[in-house]
Amino acid sequence: MPRMRTVDAAVAILRKEGVTDLFGLPGAAINPFYSAVRADGTLSHTLARHVEGAAHMAEGYTRAKAGNIGVCVGTSGPAGTDMITGLYSASADSIPILCITGQAPVAKLHKEDFQAVDIATVAGSLTKMAMTVLEPAQVPGAFQQAFHLMRSGRPGPVLIDLPLDVQLAEIEFDIETYEPLPVYKPAASRAQIEKALTMLVAAERPIIVAGGGIINADASDLLVEFAELTGTPVVPTLMGWGTIPDDHHLMAGMAGIQTSQRYGNANFLASDFVLGIGNRWANRHTGGLDTYTAGRKFVHVDIEPTQIGRVFAPDYGIVSDAKAALELFVTVARERAAAGTLPDRGQWVGECEERKRTLLRKTHFETVPIKPHRVYEEMNRSFGPETVYVSTIGLSQIAAAQFLHVYKPRHWINAGQAGPLGWTVPAALGVAKADPDAQVVAITGDYDFQFMIEELAVGAQFNLPFIHVLVNNAYLGLIRQAQRGFDMDYAVQLSFENINSPEVNGYGVDHVKVAEGLGCKALRVLQPEEILPALEEAKKLAEEFRVPVVVEIVLERVTNIAMGTNLDNMTEFEDVTTTTADAPTTVVPITV
C-alpha cells in the first residue's frame, strides 16, 4: 500500500473529485497542505487578499458552471472565522463549496494555543459538515464524505479543519482505487407528478415559479420544455432568473417586493394556481403571505424535505431533485399532449404577454447627475445575451433585477439570501476564473464596492478580467430609502470633501485612483450620454489588459427605486411607461 502524508492524500482526492482550482491564503498552520499542492503541481491557486474574499471567490466559481465545486483554503483561527460569511452565503443559496482550514496541533486544542479556535463548532450551523479531523487515518474518509454531502440532497458547503500534526502524519492510502461516493438525490414518483400535473391542468390561470434549484440541477432546458408543452407562464425567482430567457413569450416576469417587474407582480396576482419548483418562498419574493397565497392553490417541489411547509403549507408537496421532477413532468406532459388532454392556454398566455408589453417602468432619463435607471438601459444596449451579471445587495442590485435582461441560466449570479456587502468583487473573480472566455459584468453601489475593494488586486495579478459597473451616489441608498419610514436620514452618508481628489466633487472616495492603484483600469462617467461609450471602452480595456475595469457612474445623491410590502402594495415613483422613447430597451415592444 502506498505510504504518504495525509495532505498528499487530500490533494490526490481533490484531483479525483474533479477539483482544478483553489482560492486561499497560506499560513503556518496550513503550510503542510500548501506543500502538497506545490508538490502535486496540477491545481491552480489564486491568492486572495482577504480570506472572506477567498470564500466568495469559491462561491462565484461554483455558481458559474454546473458541476463546479469551489475550494477555499486558509490558515487557522481568524482565517476560518473570516470564511464564515462565505459559508453562510453558500449555505443560504444551496451552493457547495469546500473550506479547508489549518489548526493547532491536536494536543494543544484545549490550551488556547495561538490562533486556535473551535472552528468546527463555529461553522456547524452553516455547513452540511464541519469537522476537525483528529486522527490522520480519517483524512481520506473526511474528504470523501465532504464531496458526497456537498453534492447530495440540497447542496451546501462543508468545512474540514486539519490540525498541524495531522497534516504532517503519514498514512497508507491508495488513490488508484479511490472512488467518489454515489450521490443521493430524492426523485419524485410518477404518481406524484401525475397528481401535480392534473392539478395544474384543472386550473384556469396557472403559473410556474422557477427557483434556483432548477439552475443548481442544470435543468433549465427541461423547465422551458415543460412550460411550452403545457402553455404555462413562468415567474422566476431572483435565484432562478435565467431558467427561461427574458424574451421568451412564456417568461411572465419576476414577482416580489423589490426585485420584480410591474408586469411580473400583476401576472402572479392574476394566477389561480402556482407550481413552485426548486424555490423556497423567500420573503422578498412573496411579500405578505396573505396577499401572496389568497385565491390560489400551490404545489411545491423541492429537494429538501423540511422546505415543504416551512413558509406556508402547500396544497401538495413533492420532495424531489428539480431535474428528476422535470424529467417526469416533461414525459407525462408529452403523453397528455399526444392524447389531446392538455388545455389550450392561449388566452391566459396572451393576457400575461399584454401585461409584459404595457406595465413597464421608465428608464430613459437625461438629467444630470445621472439617474440610475439610465445606467441599466445603457447596459442593455452594450451587453448581449451571453453576458454573465454578478451582484449581491442594495439599490443597485434591486434596480438591476428590475431593468436588466438575462437570457440563460448561470448568467445572473447573486448572493440571494445572505446578501453580504463586499461579495460582488470576489465572486466576480471566481466567475472569471471558472470561465475565462465569459464576459463578466459586476454591478454594485459604492458601499458594496468599498467593502472588499482590495480583491481587485487579485484580478490584476492573476489576469481575471471583468467589467465592474459602479453606481456611485455616496450613500447607503437602500438603507436611506428604508429610513423614510422612520423620518430620518441617519448614519448613511458616504460623502466628504476628498482633499486629494477635488474632482470627485464631494462624493468622497476616489474610486478611479484606488482601482488604478490596485493595478486595474478605471473610467468615470458624469453625463448620461457618456455611459454607453464608457462601457464600450471598458470592453476594449478588459480585452487588451486582462484586468478588471471599473466604470464609475456618478449618480444623483437621492433616488427611490420601486418596492413595497405586498405584491399589490408596491410604491412606484414613476407612472407606467407609455412610449418606447421612455423605455427603449424593453424585451418586447411597448403597447398601450
Protein Blocks (a to p, Z undefined) as FASTA:
>chain_A
ZZddfklmmmmmmmmnopabdcddddfklmmmmmmmmmnomaccdddfbfklmmmmmmmm
mmmpghiacdddddehjlmmmmmmmmmmmmmnopacddddddddfklmmnopghiacfkl
mmmmmcfbdcddfbfklmmmmmmmmmmmmmgcjaddddddddfklmmpccdddfklgccd
ddddddddfklmmmmmmmmmmpmbdcddddfklmmnopmmmmmmmmmmnopacdddfklg
ojacfklcklgbjadjklccfklmmmmmmpcbdcdehiahiaklnmpmklmmgopacddd
dfblklgoklpccfbdcdddfklmmmmmmmmmmmmmmnopaccfklmmmmmmmmmmmmcc
dfbdcbdcddfklmmmmmmmmpcfklccddfbdjklmmmmmmmccfbehiaccdfknopg
hklmmmmmmmmmmmmmbccdddddfklmmmmmmmmmmmmmnopacddddddehiafklmm
mmmmnopaehkafbdcdfklmmnnonopafklmmmmnopacdddfbfklmmmmmmmmmmm
mmmnopacdddddddfbdcddddfbfklcccfbdcdfbfklmmmbfbdcdZZ
